[in-house]
């Protein structure tokens, strides 16, 4: 390898007047070359080798600690929203502090009210495994577009609730958590609303219901639009709290006035508490139709059997 390097070095110098180190390895003006020393202990610092931290949205200084960098991360991004804040934070911390493997991570920071997406490519230096080399790049323009596409993939465009794709993803992550309940919600006589008042009014009705449902979201407790007028909630509280939410939704839905009609509407809700965690959505849907058959505008609850 040394012979190849020497030959390439001489050829690049003689033919192109290029220095391998200064012009090629360190010569990219769009990225910052950093190193970290793992022997520094808990306060690991990223030291600048070439270029400036200003390229990645940070102040011009010779180093920054990883702890300081963590404090600048902007967790209000669509990837954190979809993954869940706790899961996203754990992922970022693990990737930034795990120097046992190749580093390949992208994350946003916010400094002086400016949001910048940074990409880290890092690797151990073979001659001294305490030294870790990192190329840091500003990829804000790319990631702003990617983040927008990511949101469209996971959210319903009409209501801005998570969609079925996101539900399937979240269910796969969380179905084994304690106190899992599935709520299946359907607008009563929604077809009549569309037929009488137009699809535009129907869409506004869906948006108003979605706005109401968002009030109950927190942590892993989320609502999703599956399609049409069908909504599903995945909640992780004790049964009384979940049923309180369901009954409050019934009450507050009746207070919503349909646009352009001055009329109200109602919903029916099926709630299932998970025990076996098999086909939960269908079981909640069955309870929803019991609510419909019992006269609508009500909650039907059962424990999974």
C-alpha positions in Angstrom: 0.0 0.0 0.0 2.9 2.4 0.8 4.2 2.0 -2.7 0.8 2.7 -4.3 0.5 5.8 -2.1 4.0 7.1 -2.9 3.4 6.5 -6.6 0.0 8.3 -6.5 1.5 11.1 -4.4 4.3 11.8 -6.9 2.0 11.6 -9.9 -0.6 14.0 -8.4 2.2 16.4 -7.5 4.1 16.2 -10.7 1.2 16.1 -13.2 -1.5 18.1 -11.4 0.4 20.0 -8.7 -1.8 18.5 -6.1 -0.7 17.7 -2.5 -2.5 14.5 -1.3 -2.9 15.7 2.3 -3.6 19.4 1.9 -5.5 19.4 -1.5 -7.3 16.1 -1.4 -7.7 14.8 2.2 -8.1 18.2 3.8 -8.9 20.3 0.8 -12.7 19.9 0.7 -13.9 23.4 1.7 -17.5 22.1 2.3 -16.7 19.8 5.3 -14.9 20.0 8.6 -12.3 17.4 9.6 -12.4 16.6 13.3 -10.8 14.2 15.7 -11.9 12.9 19.1 -9.7 11.3 21.8 -11.7 8.6 23.7 -9.1 8.6 26.5 -10.4 12.0 27.6 -13.1 10.2 29.5 -16.7 11.4 29.8 -16.1 14.9 28.4 -15.1 13.8 24.9 -14.2 16.8 22.7 -14.2 17.2 19.0 -11.1 19.0 17.9 -10.9 20.8 14.5 -8.2 19.6 12.1 -9.2 21.6 9.1 -11.7 24.2 8.1 -14.1 25.8 10.6 -17.0 24.7 12.7 -18.9 27.7 11.1 -19.4 25.4 8.1 -21.8 23.3 10.2 -23.6 26.1 11.9 -21.4 26.4 15.0 -19.2 29.2 16.3 -15.7 29.5 15.0 -13.6 27.8 17.7 -11.0 25.1 17.9 -13.2 22.5 19.6 -16.6 21.6 20.9 -17.6 18.9 23.4 -20.0 16.2 22.4 -22.2 17.1 25.4 -22.4 20.7 24.2 -23.3 19.4 20.7 -26.0 17.2 22.2 -27.5 20.3 23.9 -27.7 22.1 20.5 -29.6 19.3 18.8 -33.0 20.3 17.6 -35.4 17.6 18.6 -38.4 19.3 17.0 -37.9 17.5 13.7 -40.1 15.0 11.8 -37.8 12.0 12.4 -38.1 12.5 16.2 -41.8 13.0 15.9 -42.3 9.7 14.1 -39.8 7.7 16.1 -41.0 9.2 19.4 -38.8 11.7 21.3 -37.4 9.2 23.9 -36.4 6.7 21.2 -34.9 9.4 19.0 -32.8 10.8 21.8 -31.5 7.4 22.7 -30.6 6.7 19.1 -28.7 10.0 18.8 -26.8 9.6 22.1 -25.8 6.0 21.2 -24.5 7.0 17.8 -22.5 10.0 19.0 -20.9 8.2 21.9 -20.3 4.8 20.4 -16.7 4.9 19.0 -16.5 1.2 18.6 -17.8 1.2 15.0 -18.0 3.4 12.0 -20.0 6.5 12.6 -22.7 7.5 10.1 -25.3 9.8 11.6 -27.4 12.8 10.5 -29.0 15.2 12.9 -30.2 18.9 13.1 -28.8 21.5 15.5 -30.1 25.0 16.3 -27.7 27.7 17.1 -28.5 31.5 17.1 -32.0 30.6 15.8 -30.4 28.9 12.7 -31.2 25.3 12.0 -28.5 23.2 10.4 -28.5 19.6 9.4 -25.1 17.9 10.1 -23.8 14.6 8.8 -21.0 12.8 10.6 -18.8 10.1 8.9 -16.4 8.8 11.5 -13.9 6.0 11.9 -11.2 4.7 14.3 -7.6 5.5 13.6 -5.9 2.0 13.3 -2.6 3.2 14.7 -4.3 4.5 17.9 -7.8 3.3 18.6 -8.4 6.1 21.1 -8.4 8.5 18.3 -11.5 8.8 16.2 -11.6 10.8 13.0 -14.8 12.5 11.8 -15.8 14.3 8.6 -18.6 16.7 9.3 -20.8 18.1 6.5 -23.6 20.7 6.3 -26.4 18.9 4.4 -29.2 21.3 5.3 -30.5 21.9 1.8 -30.8 18.1 1.1 -32.4 17.3 4.5 -35.0 20.0 4.4 -36.3 18.3 1.3 -35.9 14.8 2.8 -37.6 15.8 6.0 -40.6 17.1 4.0 -40.9 13.8 2.1 -40.5 11.8 5.3 -43.5 13.7 6.8 -45.6 13.1 3.8 -44.8 9.4 4.0 -46.0 9.2 7.6 -48.8 11.7 7.8 -52.2 12.1 6.3 -52.2 15.2 4.1 -55.8 16.2 4.9 -55.8 15.9 8.7 -52.0 16.0 9.6 -52.6 13.0 11.8 -50.3 10.0 11.4 -51.4 7.6 8.7 -51.8 3.9 8.5 -48.1 3.5 7.4 -47.1 5.2 10.7 -49.6 3.2 12.7 -48.1 -0.1 11.4 -44.6 1.2 12.2 -45.6 2.4 15.7 -47.6 -0.8 16.5 -44.5 -2.9 15.6 -42.4 -0.9 18.0 -44.9 -0.6 20.9 -47.4 -3.5 20.9 -45.7 -5.2 23.8 -45.8 -2.2 26.1 -48.0 -2.3 29.1 -51.6 -1.0 29.2 -52.0 -1.0 25.4 -55.5 0.0 24.3 -56.8 0.4 20.7 -59.6 2.9 20.1 -61.5 2.7 16.8 -63.4 5.9 15.9 -65.9 6.4 13.1 -68.1 9.4 12.3 -71.8 8.6 12.4 -73.6 8.9 9.1 -70.6 10.4 7.4 -71.9 9.5 4.0 -75.0 11.6 4.6 -72.8 14.6 5.5 -71.0 14.2 2.2 -74.2 13.7 0.2 -76.1 16.6 1.9 -73.4 19.2 2.2 -70.7 18.3 -0.3 -67.3 16.5 0.0 -65.7 19.9 0.9 -67.8 20.0 4.1 -67.0 16.3 4.7 -63.3 17.1 4.5 -63.7 20.0 6.9 -65.5 17.7 9.3 -62.6 15.3 9.2 -60.2 18.1 9.9 -62.2 19.4 12.9 -62.4 15.9 14.4 -58.7 15.4 13.8 -58.0 18.7 15.6 -60.0 17.5 18.6 -58.2 14.1 18.6 -54.8 15.9 18.7 -55.6 17.4 22.0 -55.4 14.0 23.7 -52.0 13.0 22.2 -48.9 12.9 24.4 -45.9 10.7 24.5 -46.7 7.4 22.8 -50.5 8.1 22.9 -51.4 8.9 19.3 -54.3 8.9 16.8 -54.1 7.9 13.2 -56.3 8.3 10.2 -56.7 4.9 8.5 -58.7 6.3 5.6 -62.2 7.8 5.0 -63.8 8.7 8.3 -62.0 5.9 10.2 -59.5 6.9 13.0 -57.5 4.6 15.3 -55.9 5.6 18.6 -53.1 3.7 20.3 -53.0 4.5 24.0 -50.9 3.3 26.9 -52.8 4.4 30.1 -54.9 2.4 32.5 -58.4 1.5 31.3 -60.2 4.2 33.3 -58.1 7.0 31.7 -58.5 5.6 28.2 -62.3 5.4 28.7 -62.4 8.9 30.1 -60.6 10.0 26.9 -63.1 8.1 24.7 -66.2 9.6 26.5 -64.7 13.0 26.4 -64.3 12.7 22.7 -68.0 11.8 22.4 -69.0 14.8 24.4 -66.7 17.3 22.7 -67.5 16.0 19.2 -71.2 16.9 19.7 -70.1 20.5 20.4 -68.4 20.8 17.0 -70.6 22.6 14.4 -70.4 21.4 10.9 -69.2 24.1 8.5 -71.8 25.8 6.3 -74.7 23.8 8.0 -74.9 24.9 11.6 -75.4 21.2 12.5 -73.5 18.9 14.8 -72.3 15.4 14.3 -71.4 12.4 16.5 -68.9 9.5 16.5 -69.0 5.9 17.7 -66.0 4.4 19.4 -64.8 0.8 20.0 -62.1 0.3 22.7 -60.2 -2.9 23.3 -57.7 -3.5 26.0 -54.9 -5.8 24.8 -54.0 -9.0 26.6 -53.1 -11.4 23.8 -52.2 -8.7 21.3 -53.7 -10.5 18.3 -55.7 -8.7 15.5 -56.4 -5.8 17.9 -57.6 -3.4 15.2 -60.2 -5.8 13.9 -61.4 -6.5 17.4 -61.7 -2.8 18.1 -63.5 -2.4 14.8 -66.0 -5.1 15.9 -66.7 -3.2 19.0 -67.2 0.0 17.0 -69.9 -1.7 15.0 -71.6 -2.9 18.2 -71.7 0.8 19.1 -73.2 1.6 15.7 -75.8 -1.1 16.1 -76.7 0.0 19.6 -77.7 3.4 18.4 -74.4 5.2 17.6 -72.9 8.1 19.6 -71.5 5.8 22.3 -68.4 3.8 23.5 -68.3 0.0 23.6 -65.4 -1.5 25.6 -64.1 -5.0 26.0 -61.0 -6.8 27.2 -59.2 -8.9 24.5 -60.0 -12.6 24.8 
